[in-house]
Amino acid sequence: MNITRTFFISILLTCSLFFTGCSVFSTPSKAHEKVVIYSSSESFRNERFQGMLNERFPDYDIVIEYIPTGENVARILNEGQSSECDILFDIEQNFMNKLLNKGILADVSSYDTSMFLDDFQPQSKEYLPWSRFSACIGLNLDVLSQRGLAEPAAWDDLLKPEYKNLISMPSPKTSGTGYIFLKFLANRLGEDEAFAYFDQLAVNVLQFTASGAGPANALLQGEAAIGLGMTYQIAAEIEKGANLKIIFFAGGAPHSSTANGISKKSADRACVKAVMEYIYGEILAVDNREFMPEHGLKDSHNNNPYFPAVIYGDMGENSQEIKEKLIARWKY
């Protein structure tokens, strides 16, 4: 009798555990909601955004993975719908265009973009605008002084032999910043003349970096005296106390814009939608205020007093076909 009673109780406990387990696993908690962001923003911006996202969504597992722009897009093209990426973030527009109409990106036209200027509205349903950025010539005044070198005043000055191994520039193959320097000079000089110029410039280049952040880092470390980099990043380092200077040559500043997208496979996930809405509801304003004063916003703010007035240069026609043609000719 005792054996039978014990057996019966055991059966009841087993059934109870079984149904409890089913209840738990049939309704996943938010702790199991993971959102993966492939970002081409710099590390200091990613860290700021990661902190904001963690605070706003403590029950989500949000991962921001930094990948340089060109590598980012190449990776998405290679992985396709098998990619773990949910949100593609801060991708230079010309690289983003490579992903359009390939069944990779979701329709994001339902998201509000009314905060952006008219000329910054998206031209495709597959991406959302994010930022506008210009490029400049950054100078490390200490390095120039130590070597007794004058500040360059024109593009041709960068070809002078005294600047050998003292110039840093991003590679157009992997960096949107590098590409806009190439595109700007191709538009200004003509394609053949521009490539002849870069052949001469390469003699003086210490390194063609993989990302647009590379030249600013080389300036900070004293490895380079001259960096072809992003205006806002060098301005941020000046604000922190670095003895750097921003200059623009004749013709104005090379410039472009970046965009964000959502993987098609992730479009219906509530956690992904919540994160993207928060990015545009809160992170956009913080990024504009603290890092990227060139956002194409109607109500734009800039907290950095060292950010210069920018005159944007003529970038000419900016199609994917032209980009692929120019990149194919780049050999460094």
Contacts in CASP RR format, 6 or more apart in sequence:
PFRMAT RR
TARGET T0000
AUTHOR 0000-0000-0000
METHOD contacts of the structure
MODEL  1
MNITRTFFISILLTCSLFFTGCSVFSTPSKAHEKVVIYSSSESFRNERFQ
GMLNERFPDYDIVIEYIPTGENVARILNEGQSSECDILFDIEQNFMNKLL
NKGILADVSSYDTSMFLDDFQPQSKEYLPWSRFSACIGLNLDVLSQRGLA
EPAAWDDLLKPEYKNLISMPSPKTSGTGYIFLKFLANRLGEDEAFAYFDQ
LAVNVLQFTASGAGPANALLQGEAAIGLGMTYQIAAEIEKGANLKIIFFA
GGAPHSSTANGISKKSADRACVKAVMEYIYGEILAVDNREFMPEHGLKDS
HNNNPYFPAVIYGDMGENSQEIKEKLIARWKY
29 59 0 8 1.000
30 59 0 8 1.000
30 60 0 8 1.000
30 271 0 8 1.000
31 59 0 8 1.000
31 61 0 8 1.000
32 61 0 8 1.000
33 59 0 8 1.000
33 60 0 8 1.000
33 61 0 8 1.000
33 269 0 8 1.000
33 271 0 8 1.000
34 60 0 8 1.000
34 61 0 8 1.000
34 62 0 8 1.000
34 63 0 8 1.000
34 271 0 8 1.000
35 60 0 8 1.000
35 61 0 8 1.000
35 62 0 8 1.000
35 63 0 8 1.000
35 86 0 8 1.000
35 87 0 8 1.000
35 269 0 8 1.000
35 271 0 8 1.000
35 272 0 8 1.000
35 275 0 8 1.000
36 63 0 8 1.000
36 65 0 8 1.000
36 84 0 8 1.000
36 85 0 8 1.000
36 86 0 8 1.000
36 87 0 8 1.000
37 62 0 8 1.000
37 63 0 8 1.000
37 64 0 8 1.000
37 65 0 8 1.000
37 85 0 8 1.000
37 86 0 8 1.000
37 87 0 8 1.000
37 88 0 8 1.000
37 89 0 8 1.000
37 275 0 8 1.000
38 65 0 8 1.000
38 67 0 8 1.000
38 72 0 8 1.000
38 75 0 8 1.000
38 76 0 8 1.000
38 85 0 8 1.000
38 87 0 8 1.000
38 88 0 8 1.000
38 89 0 8 1.000
39 46 0 8 1.000
39 49 0 8 1.000
39 64 0 8 1.000
39 65 0 8 1.000
39 66 0 8 1.000
39 67 0 8 1.000
39 89 0 8 1.000
39 90 0 8 1.000
40 66 0 8 1.000
40 67 0 8 1.000
40 68 0 8 1.000
40 69 0 8 1.000
40 70 0 8 1.000
40 72 0 8 1.000
40 89 0 8 1.000
40 90 0 8 1.000
40 91 0 8 1.000
40 92 0 8 1.000
40 211 0 8 1.000
40 258 0 8 1.000
41 49 0 8 1.000
41 66 0 8 1.000
41 89 0 8 1.000
41 90 0 8 1.000
42 66 0 8 1.000
42 213 0 8 1.000
42 233 0 8 1.000
43 66 0 8 1.000
43 213 0 8 1.000
44 236 0 8 1.000
44 291 0 8 1.000
45 90 0 8 1.000
45 287 0 8 1.000
45 291 0 8 1.000
46 64 0 8 1.000
46 66 0 8 1.000
48 286 0 8 1.000
48 287 0 8 1.000
48 290 0 8 1.000
48 291 0 8 1.000
49 64 0 8 1.000
49 279 0 8 1.000
49 283 0 8 1.000
49 287 0 8 1.000
50 62 0 8 1.000
50 64 0 8 1.000
52 278 0 8 1.000
52 282 0 8 1.000
52 283 0 8 1.000
52 286 0 8 1.000
53 60 0 8 1.000
53 62 0 8 1.000
53 64 0 8 1.000
53 275 0 8 1.000
53 278 0 8 1.000
53 283 0 8 1.000
54 62 0 8 1.000
56 278 0 8 1.000
56 282 0 8 1.000
57 271 0 8 1.000
57 274 0 8 1.000
57 275 0 8 1.000
57 278 0 8 1.000
60 271 0 8 1.000
60 275 0 8 1.000
62 275 0 8 1.000
64 89 0 8 1.000
67 75 0 8 1.000
68 174 0 8 1.000
68 175 0 8 1.000
68 210 0 8 1.000
68 211 0 8 1.000
68 212 0 8 1.000
69 91 0 8 1.000
69 92 0 8 1.000
69 95 0 8 1.000
69 174 0 8 1.000
69 175 0 8 1.000
69 176 0 8 1.000
69 211 0 8 1.000
70 95 0 8 1.000
70 173 0 8 1.000
70 174 0 8 1.000
70 175 0 8 1.000
70 176 0 8 1.000
71 174 0 8 1.000
71 210 0 8 1.000
72 88 0 8 1.000
72 91 0 8 1.000
72 95 0 8 1.000
73 91 0 8 1.000
73 95 0 8 1.000
73 96 0 8 1.000
73 98 0 8 1.000
73 99 0 8 1.000
75 83 0 8 1.000
76 83 0 8 1.000
76 85 0 8 1.000
76 88 0 8 1.000
76 99 0 8 1.000
76 104 0 8 1.000
77 98 0 8 1.000
77 99 0 8 1.000
77 102 0 8 1.000
77 104 0 8 1.000
79 85 0 8 1.000
80 104 0 8 1.000
81 104 0 8 1.000
81 263 0 8 1.000
81 264 0 8 1.000
81 265 0 8 1.000
83 263 0 8 1.000
85 263 0 8 1.000
85 266 0 8 1.000
86 262 0 8 1.000
86 263 0 8 1.000
86 266 0 8 1.000
86 269 0 8 1.000
86 272 0 8 1.000
86 275 0 8 1.000
87 260 0 8 1.000
87 261 0 8 1.000
87 262 0 8 1.000
87 263 0 8 1.000
87 266 0 8 1.000
87 272 0 8 1.000
87 275 0 8 1.000
87 276 0 8 1.000
87 279 0 8 1.000
88 96 0 8 1.000
88 99 0 8 1.000
88 105 0 8 1.000
88 260 0 8 1.000
88 261 0 8 1.000
88 262 0 8 1.000
88 263 0 8 1.000
89 130 0 8 1.000
89 260 0 8 1.000
89 261 0 8 1.000
89 279 0 8 1.000
90 130 0 8 1.000
90 131 0 8 1.000
90 258 0 8 1.000
90 260 0 8 1.000
91 258 0 8 1.000
91 259 0 8 1.000
91 260 0 8 1.000
91 261 0 8 1.000
92 175 0 8 1.000
92 176 0 8 1.000
92 177 0 8 1.000
92 179 0 8 1.000
92 180 0 8 1.000
92 256 0 8 1.000
92 257 0 8 1.000
92 258 0 8 1.000
93 256 0 8 1.000
93 257 0 8 1.000
93 258 0 8 1.000
93 259 0 8 1.000
93 318 0 8 1.000
94 176 0 8 1.000
94 179 0 8 1.000
94 256 0 8 1.000
94 318 0 8 1.000
94 320 0 8 1.000
94 323 0 8 1.000
95 176 0 8 1.000
96 127 0 8 1.000
96 258 0 8 1.000
96 259 0 8 1.000
96 261 0 8 1.000
97 320 0 8 1.000
97 323 0 8 1.000
98 320 0 8 1.000
99 105 0 8 1.000
99 126 0 8 1.000
100 124 0 8 1.000
100 126 0 8 1.000
100 127 0 8 1.000
101 126 0 8 1.000
103 264 0 8 1.000
104 263 0 8 1.000
104 264 0 8 1.000
105 126 0 8 1.000
105 127 0 8 1.000
105 261 0 8 1.000
105 262 0 8 1.000
105 263 0 8 1.000
105 264 0 8 1.000
106 126 0 8 1.000
106 261 0 8 1.000
106 262 0 8 1.000
106 263 0 8 1.000
106 264 0 8 1.000
106 266 0 8 1.000
106 267 0 8 1.000
107 125 0 8 1.000
107 126 0 8 1.000
107 267 0 8 1.000
108 125 0 8 1.000
108 126 0 8 1.000
108 127 0 8 1.000
108 128 0 8 1.000
108 261 0 8 1.000
108 262 0 8 1.000
108 276 0 8 1.000
109 122 0 8 1.000
109 125 0 8 1.000
111 128 0 8 1.000
111 276 0 8 1.000
111 277 0 8 1.000
111 280 0 8 1.000
112 280 0 8 1.000
113 121 0 8 1.000
113 122 0 8 1.000
113 128 0 8 1.000
113 129 0 8 1.000
115 280 0 8 1.000
115 284 0 8 1.000
115 297 0 8 1.000
115 298 0 8 1.000
115 299 0 8 1.000
116 129 0 8 1.000
116 296 0 8 1.000
116 297 0 8 1.000
116 298 0 8 1.000
117 296 0 8 1.000
117 297 0 8 1.000
117 298 0 8 1.000
120 129 0 8 1.000
120 132 0 8 1.000
120 257 0 8 1.000
120 296 0 8 1.000
121 129 0 8 1.000
122 128 0 8 1.000
122 129 0 8 1.000
122 259 0 8 1.000
126 261 0 8 1.000
127 259 0 8 1.000
127 260 0 8 1.000
127 261 0 8 1.000
128 259 0 8 1.000
128 260 0 8 1.000
128 261 0 8 1.000
128 280 0 8 1.000
129 257 0 8 1.000
129 259 0 8 1.000
129 296 0 8 1.000
130 257 0 8 1.000
130 258 0 8 1.000
130 259 0 8 1.000
130 260 0 8 1.000
130 284 0 8 1.000
130 295 0 8 1.000
131 257 0 8 1.000
131 258 0 8 1.000
131 287 0 8 1.000
131 288 0 8 1.000
131 292 0 8 1.000
131 294 0 8 1.000
131 295 0 8 1.000
131 296 0 8 1.000
132 255 0 8 1.000
132 256 0 8 1.000
132 257 0 8 1.000
132 258 0 8 1.000
132 292 0 8 1.000
132 294 0 8 1.000
132 295 0 8 1.000
132 296 0 8 1.000
133 177 0 8 1.000
133 230 0 8 1.000
133 231 0 8 1.000
133 232 0 8 1.000
133 255 0 8 1.000
133 256 0 8 1.000
133 257 0 8 1.000
133 258 0 8 1.000
133 292 0 8 1.000
133 294 0 8 1.000
134 230 0 8 1.000
134 231 0 8 1.000
134 232 0 8 1.000
134 253 0 8 1.000
134 254 0 8 1.000
134 255 0 8 1.000
134 294 0 8 1.000
134 310 0 8 1.000
134 312 0 8 1.000
135 177 0 8 1.000
135 178 0 8 1.000
135 180 0 8 1.000
135 181 0 8 1.000
135 184 0 8 1.000
135 228 0 8 1.000
135 229 0 8 1.000
135 230 0 8 1.000
135 231 0 8 1.000
135 253 0 8 1.000
135 254 0 8 1.000
135 255 0 8 1.000
136 228 0 8 1.000
136 229 0 8 1.000
136 230 0 8 1.000
136 231 0 8 1.000
136 234 0 8 1.000
136 246 0 8 1.000
136 247 0 8 1.000
136 248 0 8 1.000
136 253 0 8 1.000
136 308 0 8 1.000
137 152 0 8 1.000
137 226 0 8 1.000
137 227 0 8 1.000
137 228 0 8 1.000
137 229 0 8 1.000
137 246 0 8 1.000
137 247 0 8 1.000
137 248 0 8 1.000
137 249 0 8 1.000
138 215 0 8 1.000
138 216 0 8 1.000
138 219 0 8 1.000
138 226 0 8 1.000
138 227 0 8 1.000
138 228 0 8 1.000
138 229 0 8 1.000
138 234 0 8 1.000
138 244 0 8 1.000
138 245 0 8 1.000
138 246 0 8 1.000
138 247 0 8 1.000
139 151 0 8 1.000
139 152 0 8 1.000
139 219 0 8 1.000
139 225 0 8 1.000
139 226 0 8 1.000
139 227 0 8 1.000
139 244 0 8 1.000
139 245 0 8 1.000
139 246 0 8 1.000
139 247 0 8 1.000
140 219 0 8 1.000
140 220 0 8 1.000
140 222 0 8 1.000
140 224 0 8 1.000
140 225 0 8 1.000
140 226 0 8 1.000
140 243 0 8 1.000
140 244 0 8 1.000
141 243 0 8 1.000
141 244 0 8 1.000
141 245 0 8 1.000
142 222 0 8 1.000
142 243 0 8 1.000
143 149 0 8 1.000
143 166 0 8 1.000
143 222 0 8 1.000
143 224 0 8 1.000
143 225 0 8 1.000
144 150 0 8 1.000
144 151 0 8 1.000
144 225 0 8 1.000
147 162 0 8 1.000
147 166 0 8 1.000
147 225 0 8 1.000
149 162 0 8 1.000
149 163 0 8 1.000
149 166 0 8 1.000
149 225 0 8 1.000
151 245 0 8 1.000
151 247 0 8 1.000
152 158 0 8 1.000
152 160 0 8 1.000
152 163 0 8 1.000
152 226 0 8 1.000
152 247 0 8 1.000
153 247 0 8 1.000
153 249 0 8 1.000
154 249 0 8 1.000
154 250 0 8 1.000
155 185 0 8 1.000
155 197 0 8 1.000
155 249 0 8 1.000
155 250 0 8 1.000
157 163 0 8 1.000
158 167 0 8 1.000
158 201 0 8 1.000
158 204 0 8 1.000
158 226 0 8 1.000
159 197 0 8 1.000
159 200 0 8 1.000
159 201 0 8 1.000
159 203 0 8 1.000
159 204 0 8 1.000
160 204 0 8 1.000
161 204 0 8 1.000
163 204 0 8 1.000
163 225 0 8 1.000
163 226 0 8 1.000
164 203 0 8 1.000
164 204 0 8 1.000
165 204 0 8 1.000
165 205 0 8 1.000
165 206 0 8 1.000
166 204 0 8 1.000
166 206 0 8 1.000
166 224 0 8 1.000
166 225 0 8 1.000
166 226 0 8 1.000
167 201 0 8 1.000
167 204 0 8 1.000
167 205 0 8 1.000
167 206 0 8 1.000
167 224 0 8 1.000
167 225 0 8 1.000
167 226 0 8 1.000
167 227 0 8 1.000
167 228 0 8 1.000
168 205 0 8 1.000
168 206 0 8 1.000
168 207 0 8 1.000
168 209 0 8 1.000
168 214 0 8 1.000
168 215 0 8 1.000
168 218 0 8 1.000
168 219 0 8 1.000
168 223 0 8 1.000
168 224 0 8 1.000
168 226 0 8 1.000
168 227 0 8 1.000
168 228 0 8 1.000
169 178 0 8 1.000
169 181 0 8 1.000
169 201 0 8 1.000
169 205 0 8 1.000
169 208 0 8 1.000
169 209 0 8 1.000
169 215 0 8 1.000
169 227 0 8 1.000
169 228 0 8 1.000
169 229 0 8 1.000
170 176 0 8 1.000
170 177 0 8 1.000
170 178 0 8 1.000
170 181 0 8 1.000
170 208 0 8 1.000
170 209 0 8 1.000
170 210 0 8 1.000
170 211 0 8 1.000
170 212 0 8 1.000
170 214 0 8 1.000
170 215 0 8 1.000
170 228 0 8 1.000
170 229 0 8 1.000
171 178 0 8 1.000
171 208 0 8 1.000
171 209 0 8 1.000
171 210 0 8 1.000
171 330 0 8 1.000
171 332 0 8 1.000
172 178 0 8 1.000
172 179 0 8 1.000
172 181 0 8 1.000
172 182 0 8 1.000
172 326 0 8 1.000
172 327 0 8 1.000
172 330 0 8 1.000
173 327 0 8 1.000
173 330 0 8 1.000
174 210 0 8 1.000
174 211 0 8 1.000
175 209 0 8 1.000
175 210 0 8 1.000
175 211 0 8 1.000
175 212 0 8 1.000
176 212 0 8 1.000
176 256 0 8 1.000
177 211 0 8 1.000
177 212 0 8 1.000
177 228 0 8 1.000
177 229 0 8 1.000
177 230 0 8 1.000
178 212 0 8 1.000
178 228 0 8 1.000
179 256 0 8 1.000
179 323 0 8 1.000
179 326 0 8 1.000
179 327 0 8 1.000
180 254 0 8 1.000
180 255 0 8 1.000
180 256 0 8 1.000
180 315 0 8 1.000
181 228 0 8 1.000
181 254 0 8 1.000
182 194 0 8 1.000
182 198 0 8 1.000
182 326 0 8 1.000
182 330 0 8 1.000
183 254 0 8 1.000
183 315 0 8 1.000
183 316 0 8 1.000
183 318 0 8 1.000
183 322 0 8 1.000
183 323 0 8 1.000
183 326 0 8 1.000
184 254 0 8 1.000
184 313 0 8 1.000
184 315 0 8 1.000
185 194 0 8 1.000
185 197 0 8 1.000
185 198 0 8 1.000
186 194 0 8 1.000
186 195 0 8 1.000
186 326 0 8 1.000
187 314 0 8 1.000
187 315 0 8 1.000
187 316 0 8 1.000
188 194 0 8 1.000
188 251 0 8 1.000
188 314 0 8 1.000
189 197 0 8 1.000
191 326 0 8 1.000
191 329 0 8 1.000
195 329 0 8 1.000
198 330 0 8 1.000
198 332 0 8 1.000
202 208 0 8 1.000
202 332 0 8 1.000
205 332 0 8 1.000
206 218 0 8 1.000
206 223 0 8 1.000
206 224 0 8 1.000
207 218 0 8 1.000
208 332 0 8 1.000
209 215 0 8 1.000
209 217 0 8 1.000
209 218 0 8 1.000
212 229 0 8 1.000
212 230 0 8 1.000
212 233 0 8 1.000
213 230 0 8 1.000
213 233 0 8 1.000
214 229 0 8 1.000
215 224 0 8 1.000
215 227 0 8 1.000
215 228 0 8 1.000
215 229 0 8 1.000
216 227 0 8 1.000
216 229 0 8 1.000
216 230 0 8 1.000
216 233 0 8 1.000
216 234 0 8 1.000
216 237 0 8 1.000
218 224 0 8 1.000
218 227 0 8 1.000
219 225 0 8 1.000
219 227 0 8 1.000
219 234 0 8 1.000
219 237 0 8 1.000
219 242 0 8 1.000
219 244 0 8 1.000
220 237 0 8 1.000
220 242 0 8 1.000
220 244 0 8 1.000
231 246 0 8 1.000
231 253 0 8 1.000
231 294 0 8 1.000
231 307 0 8 1.000
231 308 0 8 1.000
231 310 0 8 1.000
232 291 0 8 1.000
232 292 0 8 1.000
232 293 0 8 1.000
232 294 0 8 1.000
232 304 0 8 1.000
232 307 0 8 1.000
234 244 0 8 1.000
234 246 0 8 1.000
235 246 0 8 1.000
235 304 0 8 1.000
235 306 0 8 1.000
235 307 0 8 1.000
235 308 0 8 1.000
236 291 0 8 1.000
236 304 0 8 1.000
237 244 0 8 1.000
238 244 0 8 1.000
238 245 0 8 1.000
238 246 0 8 1.000
238 306 0 8 1.000
239 304 0 8 1.000
239 305 0 8 1.000
239 306 0 8 1.000
246 308 0 8 1.000
248 308 0 8 1.000
248 310 0 8 1.000
248 311 0 8 1.000
251 311 0 8 1.000
251 313 0 8 1.000
251 314 0 8 1.000
252 311 0 8 1.000
252 312 0 8 1.000
252 313 0 8 1.000
253 310 0 8 1.000
253 311 0 8 1.000
253 312 0 8 1.000
253 313 0 8 1.000
254 313 0 8 1.000
254 315 0 8 1.000
255 294 0 8 1.000
255 310 0 8 1.000
255 312 0 8 1.000
255 313 0 8 1.000
255 315 0 8 1.000
256 315 0 8 1.000
256 318 0 8 1.000
260 276 0 8 1.000
260 279 0 8 1.000
262 272 0 8 1.000
262 276 0 8 1.000
266 272 0 8 1.000
284 295 0 8 1.000
284 297 0 8 1.000
285 301 0 8 1.000
287 295 0 8 1.000
288 295 0 8 1.000
288 297 0 8 1.000
288 300 0 8 1.000
288 301 0 8 1.000
288 302 0 8 1.000
289 301 0 8 1.000
289 302 0 8 1.000
289 303 0 8 1.000
290 303 0 8 1.000
293 300 0 8 1.000
293 301 0 8 1.000
293 302 0 8 1.000
293 304 0 8 1.000
293 307 0 8 1.000
294 310 0 8 1.000
END
